[in-house]
Amino acid sequence: MIFIKKHIEVVAAIILNDQNYVFCTKRKNIGELALKWEFPGGKIELGESPQEALKREMLEELELEITVLSHFHTVNYEYKNFAITLHSYICEGSLDFYVLNDHDEARWVQINNLLTLDWAEADLPIVKKLMGE
């Protein structure tokens, strides 16, 4: 019997501030990626562009309006139960107010300290590129 993993196309927002910090979110304690850190975002729905999906997901997850500026990096990764293509984008938005609808925690982390967090594996190549590695 051949097991074909479900493939998911997702997007992630990289929001930086002018002090070289990036906005990071921690997943809830559910599923294969429980309590892992990630860049916020989510699945691309049928008929959506990646940019449209990212704007929708940020509203749903954080009640945050963003502007998508540019593509940053795309990662393909196979987890135990699914495969993912993760498209990350540099975004901007006012983070004076947000609501954690889908995450346990959020914080600003200095780019040089990103590896102190326990990242979802698909996000790690994005972290390393941000750090200049």
Secondary structure by P-SEA (a helix, b strand, c coil): cccccbbbbbccccccccccbbbbbbbccccccccccccccccccccccaaaaaaaaaaaaccbbbbbccccbbbbbbccccccbbbbbbccccccccccccccbbbbbcccccccccccccaaaaaaaaacc
